[in-house]
Structures are given as C-alpha cells and as structure tokens.
Amino acid sequence: MPTEPDLPPHVSENRRYWDERAADWVAAGERAWAQPEPSWGIWGVPEPELGMLPASMAGMRAVELGCGTAYVSGWMARRGARVTAIDNSEQQLATARRLAAQHGVELELVHGDAERTPFESGAFDFAISEYGAAIWCDPYAWVPEAHRLLAPGGRLVFLGHHPLAAVCSPADGGPLVERLVNPYFDLHVQDWTTVEVDPGGVEFNLPLSKWFALFREVGFEVEDYREPRPASPTAGERFAQPAAWAYRFPGEQVWKLRKR
Ligand SMILES: C[S@@+](CC[C@H](N)C(=O)[O-])C[C@H]1O[C@@H](n2cnc3c(N)ncnc32)[C@H](O)[C@@H]1O
C-alpha cells in the first residue's frame, strides 16, 4: 500500500480509505446529529441501556478519538462538555465542521492520528470512541495515548467489534458466520484492504485477556464491560453483521475504564 511519510502504514491506508468513503457517511451523520438522544453502535442501542455518557457533562473537558462526522462530540457538547475531537480524515472532518455549524455547536475539530495526538497530557476528564480509534487504531498505541490524555480519575469509554465477531469473520469480508474461522489467541490486525466483499481498511482487535492485560499495564481500571445486542433477531444485516447472528452472539463490546 502507498504510504504517507511519517504515518504508520495502517494509519496512512485508513486515511486514504476514509477520505475516499466519507461521502457515504454524510447521511448517517446528519441523522445522528439530528437525534435528540444518543444511541450507539450498529444496532442503535439507546443511551439509557448502555450509559456511555455521564448524565451531565457540565464543565467537563472531553475528547473524541476518531470522531468521523462528530455526532458523539455534538451529544457531549449538548450535555455541557467542552469538546475536542480528532480524526484522521479531512473529508470526514469537513462533514463534521458543516454539521457542527448547522446545529450551532462549538467543537474543536483537529486533523490527526489518535495514536499520536498533539494534545497535552492530562488535558481531558473524559475520552470516548465509537468505532473510531476503538477499531481503526492499534490498541497498543492508542490506549496508552488515551491514558496520557486523561487527568487522574478520568474515564475512557469505547465501543467496537467484539472479539468473537472477529473470530467469525470470513476471509472474503462477507457476513459473520456461525463458525470459528480465525484463531482467537492471534487476534490483533484485521486487514480488509484486499477482500472480495466490500474491501475496507485496516482494523484491530484483541482477545479479552489481552485487552485486560493492556488496561492493567497502561494504568486503567475496568469499571464495566457490556455486550450490546440488537433488539430483535430480525433487524436485518448491518456492516456484515446479520441481526440473527448478533442477537445470539456478541457482535459488539463496550469498555468503561478509569485512569488510576
Ligand atoms: C466509523 S467512523 C467513527 C465515527 C462515528 N462514531 C461513526 O460510527 O460513524 C471511523 C472514523 O475513524 C477515523 N480514524 C481511522 N483511523 C484513525 C486514526 N488513526 N486517528 C483518528 N481517527 C481515525 C476515520 O477517519 C473515520 O472518520
């Protein structure tokens, strides 16, 4: 893959991919910005079920890592937070800037890599990622970076694919299967750049024991772990996850962490 100087190859490849695909995410961004209340992940699980955000964020300094169209940042700003958001794609940020202005929400939107941010240590009380750094960045780089950005006692909350989904993802990029097709203990890089079905970028995941070990080594305590699921097994198929699969097996995970 052709790379940009000074960027790790996967960050460069994901920048190219997201700049190219940003137009496909405008409509979903517009819908999410217009929602009165947050809902999360592939299945739109309502905020009261998952509790991703503090009820009031008045006076909090929050950062979103891999913000895309930045609707999560918009939700946090409406709860009173002062929000900074970083994304690797200028094209995604262009949509974010337009929608923030349209909704009268003030955000600091920064173009950059969530694995190596330009922000000061301890600058934030709350960090979040919904399918941003959570899946597109190497956990061994972005989790320590998120820890650095937080003040002591600060919280990191993120949502992405469940490791079981990674194990059940067929090599051609097609929908999840009810078979274990990838080695669980080797989970780390998932390269979708050359698959037959809907080629994508480079994603990451880890076995649960390695997520736990990483959090312990970096200095996070685990406060909660959730496995969101669709409301019904007949909710269709989204992003290669059939609802019938995700209703029976965990397709997504949420980690809620606190900096020691
Ligand atoms: C699916 S969007 C996440 C935003 C939103 N929550 C959503 O689900 O649409 C994924 C975003 O992650 C961003 N991203 C990928 N790699 C990144 C990196 N290294 N640093 C910051 N953002 C990154 C992409 O540019 C893209 O905008």
The ligand as an SDF file (V2000), in Angstrom:
LIG
                    3D

 27 29  0  0  0  0  0  0  0  0999 V2000
  -16.9790    4.8420   11.6690 C   0  0  0  0  0  0  0  0  0  0  0  0
  -16.2000    6.4020   11.9150 S   0  0  0  0  0  0  0  0  0  0  0  0
  -16.3850    6.6340   13.6490 C   0  0  0  0  0  0  0  0  0  0  0  0
  -17.2150    7.8340   13.9190 C   0  0  0  0  0  0  0  0  0  0  0  0
  -18.6560    7.5940   14.2530 C   0  0  0  0  0  0  0  0  0  0  0  0
  -18.8280    7.2850   15.6490 N   0  0  0  0  0  0  0  0  0  0  0  0
  -19.3250    6.5440   13.4050 C   0  0  0  0  0  0  0  0  0  0  0  0
  -19.5160    5.4170   13.8850 O   0  0  0  0  0  0  0  0  0  0  0  0
  -19.6360    6.8580   12.2500 O   0  0  0  0  0  0  0  0  0  0  0  0
  -14.4890    5.9330   11.8680 C   0  0  0  0  0  0  0  0  0  0  0  0
  -13.5710    7.1490   11.8960 C   0  0  0  0  0  0  0  0  0  0  0  0
  -12.3130    6.7660   12.4400 O   0  0  0  0  0  0  0  0  0  0  0  0
  -11.3660    7.5950   11.8180 C   0  0  0  0  0  0  0  0  0  0  0  0
  -10.0000    7.0840   12.0130 N   0  0  0  0  0  0  0  0  0  0  0  0
   -9.4370    5.9920   11.4440 C   0  0  0  0  0  0  0  0  0  0  0  0
   -8.1540    5.8790   11.8490 N   0  0  0  0  0  0  0  0  0  0  0  0
   -7.9120    6.9340   12.6800 C   0  0  0  0  0  0  0  0  0  0  0  0
   -6.7770    7.3780   13.3840 C   0  0  0  0  0  0  0  0  0  0  0  0
   -5.5950    6.7350   13.3310 N   0  0  0  0  0  0  0  0  0  0  0  0
   -6.8790    8.5120   14.1250 N   0  0  0  0  0  0  0  0  0  0  0  0
   -8.0450    9.2030   14.1820 C   0  0  0  0  0  0  0  0  0  0  0  0
   -9.1600    8.8260   13.5220 N   0  0  0  0  0  0  0  0  0  0  0  0
   -9.1000    7.6950   12.7890 C   0  0  0  0  0  0  0  0  0  0  0  0
  -11.7850    7.6100   10.3660 C   0  0  0  0  0  0  0  0  0  0  0  0
  -11.1760    8.6540    9.6520 O   0  0  0  0  0  0  0  0  0  0  0  0
  -13.2930    7.7050   10.4890 C   0  0  0  0  0  0  0  0  0  0  0  0
  -13.7380    9.0270   10.4020 O   0  0  0  0  0  0  0  0  0  0  0  0
  1  2  1  0
  2  3  1  0
  2 10  1  0
  3  4  1  0
  4  5  1  0
  5  6  1  0
  5  7  1  0
  7  8  2  0
  7  9  1  0
 10 11  1  0
 11 12  1  0
 11 26  1  0
 12 13  1  0
 13 14  1  0
 13 24  1  0
 14 15  1  0
 14 23  1  0
 15 16  2  0
 16 17  1  0
 17 18  1  0
 17 23  2  0
 18 19  1  0
 18 20  2  0
 20 21  1  0
 21 22  2  0
 22 23  1  0
 24 25  1  0
 24 26  1  0
 26 27  1  0
M  CHG  2   2   1   9  -1
M  END
$$$$
